[in-house]
Amino acid sequence: MVARAFDIEVRQDEVAVVRLDVPGQPLNLISGAFVEELDGVLDDLSGANDVRAVVFTSAKPDAFIAGVDLEVVLRCRDAAQGTSLARTAQRITGRIAALEKPVVAAIHGACFGAGLELAVACDARVASDDRATRLGHPEIHLGLLPGAGGTQRLPRLVGVQRALELFLGGRRLGALEALEVALVDEVVPRGILVDVAARHALRLAETARRRETFRERLSRLFSRDELESLAVAENPVGRRVVFEQARRRLADRARWLLPVGERLLDTVRAGLERGPEAGLEAEARAFGEVATAAPSRELVRLFLARRAIDHGPLVPNDTGASPRTVHRVGVLGCGLMGTGIAYVTADCARLPVRLKDRDDDRVGEALRRLRGMLERRRAGGRIDPLEMERRWHHITPTVDYRGFERCDVVIEAVYEDLELKRQVLREVEAVAGPDVIFASNASALPIADIAAASVHPETVIGMHYFSPVARMPLVEVVPGPRTAPWVTATCVALARSQGKTAIVVKDGPGFFTTRILAPLLSEAGHLVSEGASIEAVDRALVEFGFPVGPFRLLDEIGLDVSARVNTLLAEAYGPRIGPWPGLRWLVDDRRYGKKNGRGFYRARGEVDASVYPVLGVQPRGDGEPSEDLAWRCVLRLVNEALWCHGEGVLGSTRDGDVGAVLGVGFPAYRGGPFRLVDALGPRDVHDRLVALRDRHGVRFEPAPLLAEMAEEGVTFYGEGAVPAARAPRTGEAGRRATPA
């Protein structure tokens, strides 16, 4: 009994172990071919007289089923096709649930989305205690909702309240967390996972034989908490309370999520009030509608783009360079950035870290922060105490360079000052071998300028992390003009091991992300100088989809740091990217932001109105609509991204879109700056910029690449009005527009 993606072994105890292994893919993903083969497997199992019970497991190293194949979702051109896709998925999970023989899922590794729906359709679930085992419904982050029966089965398994929390939060639970909420029935070591699942399946077969009572079935499926939750959800008053609470939580989420969240709540409620069949029909229709809506399509494309980067070549244009093995990492600087880099290196990459600063006090404060971060991981059930101590002992502190001679990579995270960075570079080279990689966490200083102080410039590179490092998923890897390809490959591999998405960008002041963020922040300042209030501008950008407003972000970055970066960029790129003058006035007034408690906002969160007299303005009571305020800032970011691409800063528009979303918080549901240009049309974006340039000056000068695209009527990704887009000719714009 063998299928292309399924291998079936019938054991001596008459348990059929079905191993899933989609050929040629790193993960098991549910697709049309998968469903077709599974249909045949279920036919065989149903008619096999020598099979008493079934165990589903995976032959992949660290994945059960990671979800549905999102390429299939993208191919749905209208809601009807999306609904049909959901009905197909519902049918196959329904067949598993209806199989007369007990079915147990033996879960190791990723079990997400449709994979979890398949597991929940089984009679029971046993999970490995390995850190790779994660279970959840992350569909909400892609603008989707479960479409294989999950909205109907999960509430009946874990209770409505917990199910809604999992659906709307998109959290991925470890095995022990899943056990606590009754999502899985047992957690065991990986080595005995299948054997325990088989024994569990045989127990269910024996129970079915003796016709278990309804009370026994409830006690087996639900804990007391789940029974109480189910009772609440089964009466109209309790149900109303549960859904009102869920809607209040939903209101705190991003605005673009509201329609998807509302459809999800309506779908779950339909099943509770009108029965599972009505719920399944509501789920299929809701899935079809949200899956073909613009926000979900952009989020899915972005997810696939990020996955392509994470699993793509280490060096653009694939030079064939191989990364060298990194055994130990040195980190210079115990501020927030250095501490964060040390943390992801020890916790995610599991590498020894030598952490240095100039005195014991700074090192001691960094160690306290690091210990707290690991303690929070342990308290959340993400790691056990033994593993926490193991990672803690990966980090060793120092106030000199002892131990750095054994480091393969040294990452500096010192103050953004060229001479200081050159000084620590020389100090590292004095104690380390000729092949040690010196990676600068500069955010704007060109790597070539730093490498000028090196006797081995081929080993100097940029690794630009984002704060807070533990949460921000992007790293810009910036080779200098003389950086060796193996150095680039090694640093991209290191960033991936730290759990980061790494994009490789061309060296130059501001690289890519700093260069596109600076104009947005500057334009926010210009709006305030014209009379808009700080609150209005921040609110406008948050409503547009950014996670935080520009003035709150400036307080976090530091007004002094931002002013220095803006000066550097203005010197490099001229008045188009020149700074907002008011920022320098605020710095001269010793307003540095959060670091000294004097910025745009006070500690309690309200705007510090004393900022306005320093700027010489009085905010208007009413001004431009929020949408107009947001577009002025956003168009400057988008335009600078086009300047960057035209100058060859990016390897592709894909890298630019992913970098803008992950690095500067560009709204994910809008796809990124290049996707936004395609959605609006290059002509529309060009004309908007021209109108703003005529009103406000050279800072809105359209990028040559955009002018060329508007003239020729082409787009970046070849979708929409131009079915067969081609890249613009190379000329004044520098580089061609390249597809992802």
C-alpha positions in Angstrom: 0.0 0.0 0.0 2.2 2.8 -1.3 1.3 6.2 -2.8 3.7 8.9 -4.1 3.4 11.1 -1.0 2.2 8.4 1.4 3.8 5.3 2.8 1.7 2.9 4.7 3.1 0.3 7.1 0.7 -2.2 8.8 2.3 -3.2 12.1 2.0 -6.5 13.8 -0.5 -4.9 16.3 -2.7 -4.1 13.2 -2.1 -0.4 13.4 -1.5 1.2 10.0 1.1 3.9 10.2 0.6 6.4 7.4 3.8 8.5 6.8 3.4 11.7 4.8 6.3 12.8 2.6 5.5 15.1 -0.3 8.5 14.4 -2.7 10.8 17.2 -3.6 9.5 19.6 -1.0 11.0 20.6 2.4 7.5 20.6 4.0 4.3 18.7 3.6 1.8 21.1 2.2 -1.8 20.3 1.3 -2.5 20.6 -2.4 -4.8 19.1 -5.0 -2.4 16.2 -5.6 -2.1 15.6 -1.9 -5.9 15.4 -1.5 -6.3 13.1 -4.5 -3.7 10.6 -3.1 -5.1 10.9 0.4 -8.5 9.9 -1.0 -7.0 6.7 -2.3 -5.2 6.0 1.0 -8.4 6.4 2.9 -10.2 4.0 0.5 -7.5 1.4 1.2 -7.6 1.9 4.9 -11.4 1.7 5.0 -11.4 -1.7 3.3 -8.4 -3.2 5.0 -9.6 -6.0 7.2 -6.1 -6.4 8.9 -6.2 -2.7 10.1 -7.8 -2.0 13.5 -6.5 1.6 13.9 -4.6 4.3 12.0 -1.7 6.7 12.9 -0.9 9.6 10.7 2.7 11.0 11.0 5.3 12.6 8.8 8.6 11.4 7.4 9.9 15.0 7.1 12.6 15.8 9.6 10.9 18.7 11.4 7.4 19.1 10.0 4.1 17.3 10.3 1.9 19.4 7.8 2.8 23.1 7.5 -0.5 24.1 6.0 -2.1 24.5 2.6 0.0 25.2 -0.5 -0.4 29.0 -0.8 0.4 28.9 -4.5 -2.9 27.0 -4.9 -4.7 29.8 -2.9 -3.2 32.5 -5.2 -4.4 30.7 -8.3 -8.0 31.2 -7.1 -9.2 34.1 -9.3 -12.6 34.7 -7.7 -14.5 33.8 -4.5 -16.2 30.9 -6.2 -12.9 29.2 -6.8 -11.8 29.9 -3.2 -15.0 28.4 -1.9 -14.6 25.3 -4.1 -11.0 24.9 -2.7 -12.3 25.1 0.9 -15.1 22.5 0.2 -12.4 20.1 -1.2 -10.4 20.5 2.0 -13.5 20.0 4.1 -14.4 16.9 2.3 -11.0 15.2 3.0 -10.9 16.1 6.7 -14.6 14.9 6.9 -13.5 11.6 5.5 -10.8 11.3 8.2 -13.3 12.2 10.9 -15.8 9.6 9.6 -13.4 6.7 9.2 -14.8 3.8 11.2 -11.3 3.0 12.6 -9.8 5.2 15.2 -7.3 7.7 13.8 -4.5 9.3 15.8 -2.1 12.1 14.6 1.5 11.6 15.7 2.8 15.2 15.5 6.4 16.2 15.3 7.4 19.6 13.9 5.3 22.3 12.3 1.5 21.6 12.4 -0.2 24.8 11.2 -3.4 25.8 9.4 -4.8 23.1 7.3 -2.3 20.7 8.9 -3.8 21.3 12.3 -7.3 21.0 10.8 -6.4 17.5 9.5 -5.0 16.6 13.0 -8.1 17.9 14.8 -10.2 15.8 12.4 -8.5 12.7 13.9 -9.8 11.1 17.1 -6.7 12.0 19.1 -3.4 13.8 18.9 0.0 12.8 20.3 2.9 15.4 20.0 6.6 15.2 20.5 8.2 17.3 23.2 10.8 18.6 20.7 11.2 22.4 20.4 10.4 22.0 16.6 6.9 20.9 17.4 4.5 23.9 17.1 0.8 23.9 16.5 -1.5 26.8 15.6 -3.8 28.6 13.3 -1.7 31.5 11.9 -4.0 32.1 8.9 -5.2 35.5 10.3 -1.7 36.9 9.7 -2.3 36.1 6.0 -5.7 37.6 5.9 -7.2 34.1 5.8 -9.4 31.9 8.0 -9.4 28.1 8.4 -11.1 26.5 5.4 -10.9 22.7 6.1 -13.5 22.5 8.9 -11.3 24.0 11.6 -13.8 26.8 12.5 -16.3 24.0 13.4 -14.1 21.3 15.0 -11.7 23.3 17.1 -14.3 25.1 19.2 -15.8 21.7 20.1 -12.4 20.3 21.0 -10.9 23.1 23.2 -13.9 25.3 23.9 -15.2 28.3 22.0 -13.2 30.9 24.0 -9.9 29.2 23.5 -10.6 28.5 19.9 -11.3 32.1 19.2 -8.1 33.1 21.0 -6.1 30.7 18.7 -7.9 31.9 15.6 -7.7 35.6 16.2 -4.3 35.7 17.8 -2.6 33.4 15.4 -0.3 32.1 18.1 1.8 29.0 17.6 1.8 26.8 20.7 4.6 24.5 21.8 3.6 20.9 22.6 3.2 21.5 26.4 1.1 24.6 25.8 -1.1 22.6 23.4 -1.5 19.9 26.1 -2.6 22.5 28.6 -5.4 23.6 26.3 -6.4 20.1 25.4 -5.3 20.6 21.8 -3.2 17.4 22.1 -3.8 14.4 24.3 -0.2 13.4 25.2 3.3 14.8 24.9 6.1 12.3 24.6 9.8 12.1 23.5 10.2 12.0 19.7 11.7 8.5 19.8 8.6 6.9 21.1 6.1 9.2 19.3 4.7 6.6 16.8 4.6 3.8 19.4 2.6 5.8 21.9 0.2 7.1 19.2 -0.3 3.5 18.1 -1.1 2.4 21.7 -3.5 5.3 22.0 -5.2 4.3 18.8 -5.6 0.7 20.0 -7.1 2.0 23.3 -9.7 4.0 21.3 -10.5 0.9 19.2 -11.1 -1.1 22.4 -13.3 1.7 23.9 -15.3 1.8 20.7 -15.9 -1.9 20.9 -17.4 -1.7 24.3 -19.6 1.3 23.3 -18.4 4.0 25.6 -21.0 6.2 27.2 -21.6 9.8 26.3 -20.3 10.9 29.7 -17.1 8.8 29.2 -16.6 10.4 25.8 -16.9 13.9 27.2 -14.5 13.2 30.0 -12.0 11.8 27.5 -12.3 14.8 25.2 -12.6 17.6 27.6 -11.2 18.8 30.9 -13.5 20.5 33.4 -12.4 23.9 32.1 -13.3 22.9 28.5 -16.7 21.5 29.6 -17.5 24.8 31.4 -16.4 26.8 28.4 -18.6 24.6 26.1 -21.5 25.0 28.5 -21.2 28.8 28.3 -21.0 28.7 24.6 -24.0 26.5 24.2 -26.4 28.9 25.8 -27.4 32.2 24.1 -26.4 34.5 26.9 -23.0 32.8 27.4 -22.4 32.7 23.7 -23.1 36.5 23.4 -20.6 37.2 26.2 -17.9 35.1 24.6 -18.3 36.7 21.2 -18.5 40.3 22.6 -15.2 39.7 24.4 -13.7 38.4 21.1 -14.9 41.5 19.2 -13.4 43.8 21.8 -10.1 42.0 21.4 -10.4 42.3 17.6 -11.0 46.0 17.8 -7.5 46.4 19.2 -6.0 44.8 16.1 -4.9 46.4 12.9 -7.9 47.9 10.9 -7.3 45.7 7.9 -7.8 42.6 10.0 -11.3 43.6 11.1 -13.2 42.3 8.1 -11.4 38.9 8.3 -11.9 38.7 12.0 -15.6 39.5 11.8 -16.1 36.8 9.1 -14.3 34.3 11.3 -16.5 35.1 14.3 -19.6 34.9 12.2 -18.5 31.5 10.8 -17.9 30.0 14.2 -21.2 31.4 15.5 -23.1 29.9 12.5 -22.0 26.4 13.4 -22.9 26.8 17.0 -26.3 28.2 16.3 -27.4 26.4 13.1 -25.3 23.2 13.3 -22.0 21.9 11.8 -23.3 21.7 8.2 -24.4 25.3 8.2 -21.1 26.2 9.8 -19.1 24.4 7.2 -21.0 26.1 4.4 -20.4 29.5 6.0 -16.7 28.7 6.4 -16.3 27.7 2.8 -18.0 30.9 1.5 -16.1 33.1 4.0 -12.8 31.5 3.0 -13.5 32.1 -0.7 -14.2 35.7 -0.2 -11.3 36.6 2.1 -8.8 34.5 0.1 -9.4 36.5 -3.1 -9.6 39.9 -1.5 -6.6 42.3 -2.1 -5.2 42.3 1.5 -4.9 38.5 1.7 -3.4 38.2 -1.8 -0.7 40.8 -0.9 0.0 39.1 2.5 0.3 35.7 0.8 2.6 37.0 -1.8 4.7 38.6 0.8 4.8 35.4 2.8 6.0 33.4 -0.3 8.5 36.1 -1.1 10.0 35.9 2.4 10.1 32.2 2.2 11.9 32.4 -1.1 14.5 34.7 0.4 15.0 32.5 3.5 15.6 29.4 1.4 17.3 31.0 -1.6 21.0 31.4 -2.5 23.2 32.9 0.3 24.8 35.3 -2.2 22.8 37.1 -4.9 23.5 35.9 -8.5 24.8 32.7 -6.8 28.6 33.1 -7.1 29.0 29.6 -5.7 30.6 30.9 -2.5 30.3 28.6 0.4 29.8 29.8 4.0 32.3 29.0 6.6 31.3 27.3 9.8 30.8 29.7 12.7 31.8 28.2 16.0 31.8 31.4 18.2 30.6 34.9 17.8 31.9 38.1 19.5 29.6 41.1 20.2 31.0 44.5 20.9 28.7 46.9 22.8 26.2 46.1 25.6 23.5 48.5 24.7 20.1 47.4 23.6 21.3 46.4 20.1 24.4 44.5 21.3 22.4 42.7 24.0 19.7 41.7 21.4 22.3 40.4 19.0 23.9 38.4 21.7 20.5 37.0 22.7 19.4 35.8 19.2 22.9 34.3 18.7 22.8 32.3 21.9 19.0 31.5 21.9 18.3 30.9 18.2 21.6 30.1 16.6 22.7 28.3 19.8 26.3 29.6 19.4 28.7 30.7 22.2 28.9 34.5 22.5 31.7 36.6 23.9 30.1 39.9 24.9 32.3 43.0 25.5 31.9 46.5 26.7 34.2 49.1 28.3 33.3 48.6 32.0 31.7 46.1 34.4 28.6 48.1 35.0 27.5 48.1 31.4 28.3 44.4 31.0 26.4 43.6 34.2 23.3 45.5 33.0 23.4 43.6 29.7 23.6 40.3 31.6 20.6 41.2 33.7 18.6 42.0 30.5 19.7 38.7 28.9 18.8 36.6 31.9 15.4 38.3 32.0 14.8 37.5 28.4 15.6 33.8 28.9 13.5 33.7 32.0 10.5 35.0 30.1 11.1 32.2 27.5 11.1 29.6 30.3 8.1 31.1 32.1 6.2 31.0 28.8 6.9 27.3 28.3 9.1 27.8 25.3 12.1 26.2 26.8 12.7 24.1 29.9 14.9 25.1 32.8 17.8 22.9 31.7 17.8 24.3 28.2 17.5 27.8 29.6 20.7 27.3 31.6 22.5 25.8 28.7 21.8 28.8 26.6 22.6 31.2 29.4 26.1 29.6 29.7 26.6 30.2 26.0 27.1 33.9 26.9 30.4 35.0 28.6 31.1 38.6 29.4 34.4 40.5 29.3 35.7 44.1 29.5 38.8 43.4 27.3 39.5 41.3 24.1 40.4 38.1 25.8 38.6 35.3 24.0 38.1 37.2 20.8 41.0 35.5 19.1 38.8 32.4 19.0 35.8 34.1 17.4 34.9 33.5 13.8 32.6 36.5 13.5 32.7 39.7 15.5 29.6 42.0 15.4 30.1 45.5 16.5 27.1 47.4 17.9 28.8 50.5 19.2 27.7 54.2 18.8 27.0 55.3 15.2 30.3 57.2 14.8 32.8 56.5 12.0 36.0 57.0 14.0 34.7 54.8 16.9 33.8 52.0 14.5 37.2 52.2 12.9 38.8 52.1 16.3 37.1 48.9 17.4 37.8 47.4 14.0 41.6 48.0 14.4 41.4 46.6 18.0 39.7 43.4 16.8 42.2 42.9 14.0 45.1 43.3 16.5 43.9 40.3 18.5 42.1 38.1 16.0 43.3 36.1 13.0 43.3 37.3 9.4 40.1 35.5 8.5 37.9 36.8 11.3 34.8 38.5 9.9 34.1 42.0 11.2 30.4 42.8 10.8 29.3 46.3 11.6 25.8 47.0 12.8 25.9 50.5 11.2 22.5 51.8 10.2 23.7 54.5 7.8 27.5 54.7 7.6 28.9 53.2 4.4 30.8 50.0 5.0 33.5 51.1 2.6 34.3 54.0 4.9 34.6 51.7 7.9 36.6 49.1 6.0 39.1 51.8 5.0 40.7 51.3 8.4 41.1 47.6 7.9 44.2 45.6 6.9 41.8 42.9 5.6 38.9 44.8 4.0 37.7 41.6 2.3 36.5 40.4 5.7 34.6 43.6 6.6 30.8 43.7 6.0 27.6 45.3 7.3 25.0 43.4 9.3 22.3 45.9 10.1 19.9 44.6 12.7 16.7 46.4 13.9 15.6 47.2 17.4 14.3 45.4 19.3 16.5 42.7 17.8 14.6 39.8 19.5 11.4 40.7 17.7 12.4 42.5 14.5 12.8 39.8 11.8 15.1 41.6 9.2 18.8 41.9 8.8 20.4 43.9 6.0 23.6 42.3 4.9 25.8 44.9 3.3 29.0 43.8 1.5 31.6 46.5 1.0 33.2 47.0 -2.4 36.0 44.6 -1.4 34.1 42.1 0.7 34.8 38.5 -0.3 31.8 36.4 -1.4 32.4 33.8 1.3 32.1 36.5 3.9 28.7 37.5 2.6 27.6 33.9 2.4 28.7 33.3 6.0 26.9 36.3 7.4 23.6 35.5 5.5 23.8 31.9 6.9 24.5 33.3 10.4 21.5 35.7 10.2 19.3 32.8 9.1 20.5 30.7 12.0 19.5 33.7 14.3 16.0 33.4 13.0 16.2 36.4 10.7 15.3 37.1 7.1 18.4 38.5 5.4 18.4 40.7 2.3 21.7 41.6 0.7 21.9 45.2 -0.4 24.5 47.4 -2.0 26.7 49.6 0.1 26.0 53.3 0.4 24.8 55.9 2.9 21.6 54.5 4.6 21.7 51.2 2.6 18.0 50.6 1.8 15.8 50.7 4.9 17.3 53.7 6.6 17.3 55.5 3.3 13.6 55.0 2.7 12.5 55.6 6.3 14.3 58.9 6.6 12.1 60.8 4.0 8.9 59.5 5.7 10.0 60.8 9.1 11.2 64.1 7.6 7.8 64.6 5.8 6.0 64.0 9.1 8.0 66.9 10.5 7.2 69.1 7.6 3.5 68.4 8.2 3.8 69.6 11.8 5.7 72.7 10.7 2.7 73.4 8.4 0.3 73.2 11.4 -0.7 69.5 11.6 -0.7 68.2 15.2 1.7 65.5 16.3 -1.2 63.2 17.3 -2.9 63.7 13.9 0.1 62.7 11.9 0.9 59.7 14.1 -2.8 58.6 13.9 -2.8 59.0 10.1 0.1 56.6 9.6 -1.2 54.0 12.0 -4.6 54.1 10.3 -2.7 53.6 7.0 -1.3 50.4 8.4 2.1 51.3 10.1 2.6 49.7 13.5 3.6 53.0 15.1 3.4 56.7 14.2 6.6 58.6 13.0 6.9 60.7 16.1 6.6 57.8 18.5 9.2 56.1 16.3 11.5 59.1 16.5 11.3 59.1 20.3 12.4 55.4 20.2 15.2 56.0 17.7 16.5 59.1 19.4 16.1 62.6 17.9 19.8 63.2 18.0 20.5 59.9 16.2 17.9 60.7 13.5 19.3 64.2 13.0 22.8 62.8 12.5 21.6 60.2 10.0 19.6 62.8 8.1 22.7 65.0 7.8 24.7 62.1 6.4 22.0 61.3 3.9 21.6 64.9 2.8 25.3 65.1 2.1 25.1 62.0 0.0 21.8 62.6 -1.9 21.2 66.3 -1.8 18.1 68.3 -1.0 15.7 65.6 -2.2 16.3 63.7 1.0 17.4 66.6 3.1 16.3 66.7 6.7 13.4 68.6 8.3 15.0 71.7 9.9 12.9 71.5 13.0 14.6 68.3 14.1 17.9 70.1 14.6 16.1 72.8 16.6 14.7 70.1 18.9 18.1 68.5 19.4 19.7 71.9 20.1 17.0 72.2 22.9 18.4 68.9 24.3 15.4 66.9 23.3 16.7 63.4 22.5 13.5 61.3 22.9 13.0 58.4 25.2 16.6 58.2 26.3 16.4 61.4 28.3 12.6 61.7 28.7 12.4 64.7 26.4 10.8 64.1 23.0 7.5 64.4 21.3 5.7 62.4 23.9 5.8 62.4 27.7 6.3 59.3 29.8 2.6 58.8 30.3 1.9 58.8 26.6 0.5 62.3 25.9 2.1 64.7 23.5 4.6 67.2 25.1 3.0 70.5 23.9 6.2 72.4 24.7 7.6 71.0 21.5 5.4 73.4 19.4 7.0 76.7 20.7 10.5 75.3 19.9 9.3 74.7 16.3 7.6 78.1 16.2 4.1 76.6 15.3 0.7 76.3 16.8 -1.2 73.2 15.7 -4.5 73.7 13.8 -7.7 72.4 15.3 -8.6 70.9 11.9 -6.4 70.4 8.9 -5.8 67.9 6.1 -7.7 64.7 6.2 -5.8 61.8 7.8 -5.6 60.0 4.4 -3.8 63.1 2.8 -1.4 63.3 5.7 -0.5 59.7 5.4 0.0 59.7 1.6 2.4 62.6 1.8 4.7 60.6 4.1 4.1 57.3 2.3 4.8 58.6 -1.2 8.2 60.0 -0.1 9.1 56.5 1.2 7.9 54.8 -2.0 9.7 57.3 -4.2 13.0 56.8 -2.4 12.5 53.0 -2.8 12.3 53.6 -6.5 15.4 55.7 -6.5 17.2 52.9 -4.6 16.1 50.3 -7.1 17.0 52.4 -10.1 20.5 52.8 -8.6 21.0 49.1 -8.1 20.8 49.1 -4.3 18.4 46.1 -4.4 18.8 42.7 -5.9 15.1 42.7 -6.8 11.8 44.4 -6.0 11.0 41.3 -4.0 13.8 42.1 -1.6 12.7 45.7 -1.4 9.1 44.8 -0.6 10.1 42.3 2.1 12.8 44.7 3.5 10.3 47.6 3.7 7.7 45.5 5.5 10.0 43.7 7.9 12.5 46.6 8.5 10.5 49.8 8.6 6.9 48.5 9.3 5.5 49.3 5.8 1.9 47.9 5.9 2.2 44.2 5.1 -1.4 44.0 3.7 -0.3 46.6 1.0 2.5 44.3 -0.1 5.4 46.7 0.0 6.3 49.9 -1.9 6.8 48.2 -5.3 3.5 46.2 -4.9 1.8 49.5 -4.0 3.1 51.1 -7.2 1.7 48.3 -9.2 -1.7 48.5 -7.4 -2.0 52.2 -8.0 -0.4 52.2 -11.3 3.0 53.9 -12.1 1.2 56.8 -13.9 -1.0 57.5 -10.9 2.0 57.5 -8.5 4.1 59.7 -10.8 1.3 62.2 -11.2 0.7 62.4 -7.5 4.4 63.1 -6.9 4.6 65.7 -9.6 1.6 67.6 -8.0 3.3 67.5 -4.6 6.6 68.6 -6.1 5.0 71.6 -7.7 3.5 72.5 -4.3 6.3 71.6 -1.9 9.5 71.4 -3.9 12.3 69.1 -4.9 11.9 66.5 -2.1 9.0 65.0 -4.2 10.9 64.8 -7.4 9.8 61.5 -9.0 12.5 58.8 -9.4 13.6 58.5 -13.1 12.7 54.8 -13.0 9.1 55.8 -12.1 8.9 58.4 -14.9 10.1 55.8 -17.4 7.6 53.2 -16.2 4.7 55.7 -16.4 5.7 56.6 -19.9 5.9 53.0 -21.1 3.0 51.7 -19.1 4.8 48.8 -17.4 4.6 47.4 -13.9 7.1 45.7 -11.6 5.3 42.3 -11.2 3.5 42.2 -14.6 -0.1 42.1 -13.1 -3.1 44.3 -13.5 -3.5 46.5 -16.5 -0.4 45.3 -18.3 -0.7 41.5 -18.8 2.8 41.0 -20.3 4.9 43.7 -18.6 8.5 44.0 -19.6 11.3 45.8 -17.7 11.9 49.4 -18.6 15.0 50.1 -20.7 18.2 50.9 -18.8 19.1 54.5 -19.0 18.8 57.4 -16.7 17.0 55.2 -14.2 20.0 53.0 -13.7 18.6 49.5 -13.4 15.7 47.7 -14.9 12.6 46.9 -12.9 13.0 43.2 -12.1 10.4 40.7 -11.1 10.6 38.8 -7.9 
